[in-house]
Amino acid sequence: MTSPLMPRPTRIVAIEEEARDTLTYTLRFADREAQNSYRYEPGQFNMIGLFGVGEAPVSLSSDPAERETFQHTLKLLGNVTQRLGRLGIGDRIDVRGPYGTSWPMKEAGGKDIVIVAGGIGFAPMRPAIEHIIGNRSVYGDVTVLYGAKTPRDVVFARDFDRWTLQRNVRLLLTVDRVDGEPWTHYVGVVPALFEKVKMNPKATVAMICGPEIMLRFCLIDLIKRGFLMENVFVSMERRMSCGTAQCGHCFFGPKFVCRDGPVFRLTDIYDLMGKGV
């Protein structure tokens, strides 16, 4: 039986620049059988690394229905991701996973969905959106609210037209500041986008990922609007090292983010979020 801590080699098939300092890597396991058997759910993550450098937890950002390859979208900030940024097509990246909990795609069936993301927090949302697009008749109205620092920081722009051409899918975009860049959407914080849309809070599942300060204000707004806490799901970020709840790096109160998350139902973490939510 293969150890869950044993990485497997992949090769880089493609690299696409998403935004400044942000790249999407398309990967394929070197072993064909490993690729054929690889499955993951929207919201899960892999530990990806380079020998002699280290590992980093990175959410999967591709359509789970795609079997030939899978993708990770990286912001080149840390030691590992900056070294990954120097790699090219055909280079090796070691991968283990997938780990963690996923977005409630089955539970959300028959309901409206609002997806809220900020910055690189849009990456773990992309598999959920692709799953919804691929199973459009299963879900009700879909609202995607996404914010970035500037227009140059917006990721997955190539997908926007394809998504919004689908029935009852709407996408609202905002940036903190324009910085002289061409921009025809909103300017301001992500929670302000709630004022631009109408939603049925009792029949809508909310999925949120982004900076913690954004999460807090979004959760406050959703609760005020009458969203049921059991229908609100949040992806939390904590420093994860082993991915299997062995090292203790990612404690979130009594929970491990790598095992009990990263996707949590709000009712399960409400008391851990602190005052103000």
Beta strands, then each sheet from edge to edge (+ up, - down):
strand 1: 8-19
strand 2: 22-29
strand 3: 45-50
strand 4: 54-59
strand 5: 70-75
strand 6: 92-99
strand 7: 112-118
strand 8: 142-148
strand 9: 169-175
strand 10: 186-187
strand 11: 204-209
strand 12: 232-235
strand 13: 251-252
strand 14: 255-256
strand 15: 263-265
sheet 1: 4+ 3- 6+ 1- 2+ 5-
sheet 2: 10+ 9+ 8+ 7+ 11+ 12+ 15-
sheet 3: 13+ 14-
end
